[in-house]
Amino acid sequence: MNKYILVLITCLFLFSCKEKEEEKLTRINYEEMTDLILVNDFTMSDDVAYYDKEGKLLTTTEKDALSEDLPYANWFVNDQNVLRKVEFQDPELARIALKKEPVFKDINKVDCSNLNRILERIYDRDQENRTDNLMDEELDLNNLKSVEQILAKCGMPNVDTAGDKGMSAIWLVIQHASADKRTKYFPQLLEAAKKGDLERQDIALMQDRMLMDAGKQQLYGSQITMNEDGNYELYDLKEPSKVDSRRAIMGLGPLSEYVVFWDLEFNVAQEK
């Protein structure tokens, strides 16, 4: 009798181990993990296994030494969002890869009344793409896709639902998109500015960009181009003697001060 009990216990143990080994895990990134924490839907278990980028199981000391790289690790959770495994990655490569992952995976789960975190991430990705001198077109396209999905579902947000930084994110992504996208969304952005949800100067910059797209003279002097000699120059400007008055209406300072950034001068006397 004891023999059969022993066999039964052994079988149950093996089955239990197999079940644990075959537990389905889902990879999430650091941003997704923090989102789960914010809604209290994440559990840090006591037996999390940490691995280095070569797949070696780490000791507690080795894991602690890599703590600064945790934002770029792969996090694996089970169906109940209990953390089971963490795999460290090459931080530089993972940082670039993270920017190209979707800001959200399912637009149907996006809360239109609380867009701050999503849009702030889009803002940061847009700006880092430029400060890092990467200018990755794929990243810009991913940002645009996310913004268009949000606009299609939620309409144009406002400061209450998106925050100042979030509204700037929408403007930035469209400003950095193609000419047809600027034309498509400009009326909505203009309406947002009229309501005080966007800065007037943002509208001025996009309007100048659209005029340049169409081969027309700009109004506010925001567009600086590079000539065949590799030197910066002010793009063709309509009625230069009235530009500062137009700029003032849009919350912009004198053009002579603006162009200094490109080592240019603007000396046209302004009409009063």
Summary of the structure (lengths in Angstrom):
residues: 272
radius of gyration: 26.5
end to end distance: 107.1
largest distance: 107.1
contacts: 726
relative contact order: 0.06
helix: 56%
strand: 11%
